[in-house]
Amino acid sequence: MMILSGGGAEPMVSVESINREPDWLPGAGPRLREIYAYWLARCRDGRPPRRADIDPLDIPRLLSRLIIVDLVPDERRFVYRLVGTKEVEVRGFDPTGKSVGEDFIGPSREDALSWYERTVRTMTPQFDARPYLSTNCKWINDATLFLPLSDDGESVNRVLVFTESTPNTRRRG
């Protein structure tokens, strides 16, 4: 996780944190490192990039695993705007237009929402690589990166999510 800059009301990515490699990065897979480097290169003046700064033509091999989630001003809070084809395949359905709270993948609704909340609150990337028992009783081994997007540079209005899955041979016991 990246550190926050000094004590202003709105946290932002600091120059020090941009120049310092996150603890999780060396152990992350190549695609996770690639999407993180892409996001980082589009940060402006220590602030997360805008959605307009993310050009799908720059990252075609990553698109199938990308998710964009909108922050909305109602009880749904987080809504899937775009879900890549690999993510749809893993889920078995397309959650586009639905809330994360309804159609999450994770150990629990609260856990899934907490990663989005933390990303919004800190305006910094969040990384989760904990294996978990999904709601359908399958062990999942995902490494998920939550990247804040901010159209105004002051608050997060979208979260770019990238997940890299690896086989998990752990058995239910």
C-alpha positions in Angstrom: 0.0 0.0 0.0 1.3 3.5 -0.8 1.7 6.0 2.0 -0.3 9.2 2.2 1.2 12.6 1.9 1.1 15.2 4.8 -1.9 16.2 6.8 -4.2 17.9 4.3 -8.0 17.3 4.3 -7.7 15.4 1.1 -5.1 12.6 0.9 -3.1 12.3 -2.2 -0.3 10.2 -3.6 2.9 11.7 -2.4 6.1 12.2 -4.4 7.9 10.0 -1.9 5.4 7.2 -2.2 5.5 7.4 -6.0 9.3 7.0 -5.9 9.1 4.1 -3.4 8.1 0.7 -4.6 5.1 -0.7 -2.7 5.9 -3.7 -0.5 3.6 -6.0 -2.5 5.0 -5.2 -5.9 8.0 -7.6 -6.1 5.8 -10.6 -5.4 3.0 -9.5 -7.8 2.6 -11.1 -11.2 3.8 -9.4 -14.4 0.3 -8.2 -15.4 -0.3 -6.6 -12.0 3.0 -4.9 -12.1 2.2 -3.7 -15.6 -1.2 -2.2 -14.7 0.3 -0.6 -11.6 3.1 1.0 -13.7 0.6 2.2 -16.2 -1.7 3.8 -13.5 1.3 5.3 -11.8 2.6 6.9 -15.1 -0.8 8.6 -15.4 -0.9 10.1 -12.0 -0.8 14.0 -12.2 0.8 16.2 -9.6 0.6 13.5 -6.9 -3.1 12.8 -7.6 -4.8 9.8 -9.1 -5.4 9.8 -12.9 -8.8 10.7 -14.4 -10.8 8.0 -16.2 -9.9 10.0 -19.4 -6.2 9.3 -18.7 -6.8 5.6 -19.1 -6.7 4.6 -22.8 -7.7 1.0 -23.6 -5.5 1.1 -26.7 -2.5 1.4 -24.4 -3.2 -1.8 -22.6 -5.0 -4.2 -24.9 -3.6 -7.4 -23.3 -4.9 -6.3 -19.9 -8.5 -5.4 -20.9 -10.1 -8.7 -20.3 -9.2 -8.6 -16.6 -10.1 -4.9 -16.0 -13.1 -3.7 -14.1 -14.2 -0.1 -13.7 -16.5 0.6 -10.7 -18.3 3.9 -10.3 -18.9 5.6 -7.0 -22.5 6.6 -7.0 -24.5 8.9 -4.7 -27.1 6.4 -3.5 -27.4 3.3 -1.4 -25.7 1.1 -4.0 -22.4 3.1 -3.4 -20.3 1.1 -5.9 -21.6 0.1 -9.3 -19.9 -2.0 -12.0 -19.5 0.2 -15.1 -17.3 -2.0 -17.2 -16.3 -5.7 -16.6 -13.7 -7.4 -18.8 -14.5 -10.6 -20.6 -12.2 -12.8 -18.4 -13.9 -11.4 -15.3 -17.3 -12.2 -16.7 -16.1 -15.7 -17.5 -14.8 -16.3 -14.0 -18.1 -15.1 -12.5 -20.3 -16.9 -14.9 -22.4 -13.7 -15.5 -21.9 -10.0 -16.4 -22.4 -7.7 -13.4 -22.3 -4.5 -15.4 -24.8 -2.0 -14.0 -25.2 -3.9 -10.7 -23.8 -2.9 -7.4 -20.7 -4.5 -5.9 -22.7 -5.3 -2.8 -25.0 -7.5 -4.9 -22.6 -9.2 -7.2 -19.2 -9.3 -5.5 -16.6 -12.0 -5.6 -14.9 -12.5 -2.3 -15.2 -14.1 1.1 -18.0 -11.8 2.1 -19.9 -8.7 1.0 -18.3 -6.7 3.8 -14.8 -7.7 2.8 -15.4 -6.9 -0.8 -16.9 -3.4 0.0 -14.1 -2.6 2.4 -11.4 -2.7 -0.3 -13.4 -0.1 -2.4 -14.1 2.0 0.7 -10.4 2.0 1.6 -9.4 3.0 -1.9 -11.8 5.9 -1.9 -10.9 7.1 1.6 -7.1 7.0 1.1 -7.0 7.8 -2.6 -4.2 5.2 -2.9 -3.9 1.8 -4.5 -4.9 -1.2 -2.4 -3.6 -4.7 -2.9 -5.3 -7.9 -1.7 -3.6 -11.3 -2.3 -5.3 -13.4 0.4 -6.7 -16.7 -0.8 -10.3 -17.1 0.4 -13.2 -19.5 0.4 -15.8 -18.0 -1.9 -19.5 -17.9 -1.2 -19.9 -21.0 -3.5 -17.4 -22.9 -1.3 -14.4 -22.8 -3.8 -10.9 -21.7 -2.8 -9.9 -18.7 -4.8 -6.4 -17.5 -5.2 -6.7 -14.0 -6.6 -4.3 -11.0 -6.4 -6.5 -7.9 -6.8 -5.3 -4.4 -7.3 -7.7 -1.5 -6.6 -6.6 1.8 -8.3 -8.3 5.1 -7.6 -9.4 7.4 -10.4 -10.3 11.0 -9.8 -11.8 13.3 -12.4 -11.4 16.4 -10.2 -8.2 15.4 -8.4 -9.9 16.0 -5.1 -12.0 12.8 -4.6 -12.2 9.3 -6.0 -15.2 8.8 -8.3 -14.1 5.5 -9.9 -12.0 2.5 -9.0 -10.0 0.6 -11.6 -9.7 -3.0 -10.5 -7.4 -5.6 -11.9 -7.4 -9.2 -10.8 -4.9 -11.9 -11.6 -5.9 -15.5 -10.7 -3.7 -18.4 -10.1 -4.8 -22.0 -9.4 -5.3 -22.8 -5.7 -4.9 -26.4 -4.8 -6.0 -26.0 -1.2 -8.8 -28.4 -0.4 -11.8 -27.9 1.8 -11.3 -29.8 5.0 
